[in-house]
């Protein structure tokens, strides 16, 4: 009962800041682990040698994935307001114009949907996009390399890991309430 009363009120701007800072903290701390998991995965004949500093592609996949879940966490009007603020702030982080940044994310989202068609599961789409963006096809055994398709065992392992990079809106709403 008191938890509901004691929650902090946050504005859309504050919500966007908490969301963005939380995502980047998770990406910064988590990508070295992701790189190690990719490099050591038994699905690969040779190690892809993904560097822990190569998080750019991964961060954009995580951002697109999380923005797709934003729409289900809020009323449509509030989701749109928060999304506009998030795009503005992220465009500054990536040193791009807002329109240019939105197009970049749209391109990533389209790639993710194309790679994952006909499934609409965003977690699967994120794993497949990571596989594609880090061009992991050529590190697999000959069968999957020739098919230019990810090894499903690798994707299953990546799905389990990628879920940890999805923002937990339930936990957020237990701590904060919106203005």
C-alpha positions as CSV (number, residue, x, y, z in Angstrom):
1,X,0.0,0.0,0.0
2,X,2.7,2.5,1.0
3,X,4.8,1.5,-2.1
4,X,2.1,3.0,-4.3
5,X,2.0,6.3,-2.3
6,X,5.8,6.7,-2.0
7,X,6.6,6.3,-5.7
8,X,8.4,9.2,-7.3
9,X,6.6,11.2,-9.9
10,X,8.5,11.6,-13.1
11,X,8.0,13.7,-16.2
12,X,8.2,12.4,-19.8
13,X,11.7,14.0,-20.0
14,X,12.9,12.4,-16.8
15,X,11.4,9.0,-17.9
16,X,13.4,9.3,-21.2
17,X,16.6,10.1,-19.3
18,X,16.2,7.2,-17.0
19,X,15.4,4.9,-19.9
20,X,18.3,6.0,-22.0
21,X,20.8,6.0,-19.2
22,X,19.7,2.6,-18.1
23,X,20.0,1.2,-21.6
24,X,23.5,2.6,-22.1
25,X,24.6,1.4,-18.7
26,X,23.3,-2.1,-19.5
27,X,24.9,-2.1,-22.9
28,X,28.3,-0.8,-21.7
29,X,28.4,-3.4,-18.9
30,X,26.9,-6.2,-20.9
31,X,28.4,-6.0,-24.3
32,X,31.8,-7.4,-23.3
33,X,30.0,-10.4,-22.0
34,X,28.1,-10.7,-25.3
35,X,31.3,-10.4,-27.3
36,X,32.8,-13.2,-25.2
37,X,29.8,-15.4,-25.6
38,X,29.8,-14.9,-29.4
39,X,33.6,-15.6,-29.6
40,X,33.4,-18.8,-27.5
41,X,30.1,-20.2,-28.9
42,X,30.4,-23.8,-30.0
43,X,28.3,-23.0,-33.1
44,X,31.3,-21.4,-34.7
45,X,34.1,-23.3,-36.3
46,X,36.5,-20.4,-35.8
47,X,36.1,-17.5,-33.4
48,X,34.5,-14.4,-34.8
49,X,36.8,-12.3,-32.6
50,X,34.2,-9.7,-31.8
51,X,35.9,-7.0,-29.8
52,X,34.3,-5.9,-26.5
53,X,34.6,-2.3,-27.9
54,X,32.5,-3.1,-31.0
55,X,29.1,-2.3,-29.3
56,X,27.8,0.1,-31.9
57,X,25.7,-2.3,-33.9
58,X,24.5,-4.1,-30.7
59,X,23.5,-0.8,-29.1
60,X,21.3,0.1,-32.1
61,X,19.6,-3.4,-32.1
62,X,18.9,-3.0,-28.4
63,X,17.5,0.5,-28.8
64,X,15.2,-0.6,-31.6
65,X,14.1,-3.6,-29.6
66,X,13.3,-1.6,-26.5
67,X,11.5,1.1,-28.5
68,X,9.2,-1.5,-29.9
69,X,8.3,-2.6,-26.4
70,X,7.8,1.0,-25.3
71,X,4.5,1.1,-27.3
72,X,3.1,-1.7,-25.2
73,X,4.1,-0.2,-21.8
74,X,2.2,3.1,-22.3
75,X,-0.9,4.6,-23.6
76,X,-0.3,5.5,-27.3
77,X,-0.3,9.3,-26.7
78,X,2.3,9.0,-23.9
79,X,4.3,6.5,-25.8
80,X,4.5,8.9,-28.7
81,X,5.6,11.8,-26.4
82,X,8.3,9.8,-24.7
83,X,9.5,8.4,-28.0
84,X,9.9,11.9,-29.5
85,X,12.0,12.9,-26.5
86,X,14.1,9.6,-26.7
87,X,14.8,10.2,-30.4
88,X,15.9,13.8,-29.7
89,X,18.2,12.7,-26.9
90,X,19.6,9.7,-28.7
91,X,20.2,11.7,-31.9
92,X,22.4,14.1,-29.8
93,X,24.3,11.1,-28.3
94,X,24.9,9.7,-31.8
95,X,25.8,13.2,-33.1
96,X,23.1,13.0,-35.8
97,X,20.1,15.0,-36.8
98,X,16.8,13.7,-35.4
99,X,15.5,12.7,-38.9
100,X,18.7,11.0,-39.8
101,X,18.7,9.1,-36.5
102,X,15.1,8.0,-36.9
103,X,15.9,6.8,-40.4
104,X,18.8,4.8,-39.1
105,X,16.6,3.1,-36.5
106,X,13.9,2.6,-39.1
107,X,16.5,0.8,-41.3
108,X,17.5,-1.4,-38.4
109,X,13.8,-2.2,-37.6
110,X,13.1,-3.1,-41.2
111,X,16.2,-5.3,-41.3
112,X,15.1,-7.0,-38.1
113,X,11.6,-7.7,-39.4
114,X,12.9,-8.9,-42.7
115,X,15.4,-11.3,-41.1
116,X,12.7,-12.6,-38.7
117,X,9.8,-12.9,-41.1
118,X,7.2,-14.3,-40.6
119,X,7.7,-14.3,-36.8
120,X,6.9,-11.1,-35.0
121,X,8.9,-11.9,-31.9
122,X,11.2,-9.0,-31.2
123,X,13.6,-11.0,-29.1
124,X,14.2,-13.4,-32.0
125,X,14.5,-10.4,-34.4
126,X,17.2,-8.9,-32.1
127,X,19.2,-12.1,-32.0
128,X,19.0,-12.5,-35.8
129,X,20.0,-8.8,-36.3
130,X,23.0,-9.2,-34.0
131,X,24.1,-12.3,-36.1
132,X,23.7,-10.4,-39.3
133,X,25.3,-7.1,-38.2
134,X,28.4,-8.9,-36.9
135,X,28.5,-11.0,-40.1
136,X,28.7,-14.3,-38.2
137,X,27.6,-16.4,-41.1
138,X,31.2,-17.2,-42.3
139,X,32.3,-18.5,-38.9
140,X,29.8,-21.4,-38.8
141,X,30.2,-24.9,-40.1
142,X,29.9,-25.4,-43.9
143,X,26.2,-26.3,-43.9
144,X,25.0,-23.1,-42.2
145,X,27.6,-21.0,-44.0
146,X,26.4,-22.2,-47.4
147,X,22.8,-21.5,-46.4
148,X,23.7,-18.1,-45.1
149,X,21.5,-18.8,-42.1
150,X,22.2,-18.6,-38.4
151,X,22.7,-21.9,-36.5
152,X,19.4,-22.2,-34.5
153,X,21.3,-23.4,-31.4
154,X,23.3,-20.2,-31.4
155,X,20.1,-18.1,-31.8
156,X,18.4,-19.9,-28.9
157,X,21.4,-19.1,-26.7
158,X,21.4,-15.5,-27.9
159,X,17.7,-15.1,-27.3
160,X,18.2,-16.0,-23.7
161,X,20.9,-13.4,-23.3
162,X,19.2,-10.7,-25.3
163,X,16.2,-10.8,-23.0
164,X,18.4,-9.3,-20.3
165,X,18.7,-6.1,-22.4
166,X,15.0,-5.4,-22.5
167,X,13.9,-2.7,-20.2
168,X,11.7,-3.9,-17.3
169,X,8.8,-1.5,-17.3
170,X,7.0,-3.3,-14.4
171,X,10.0,-2.7,-12.1
172,X,10.1,0.9,-13.3
173,X,6.4,1.5,-12.5
174,X,6.8,0.0,-9.1
175,X,9.3,2.7,-8.3
176,X,8.0,5.7,-10.3
177,X,4.6,7.1,-11.4
178,X,4.1,9.4,-14.3
179,X,3.1,13.1,-14.0
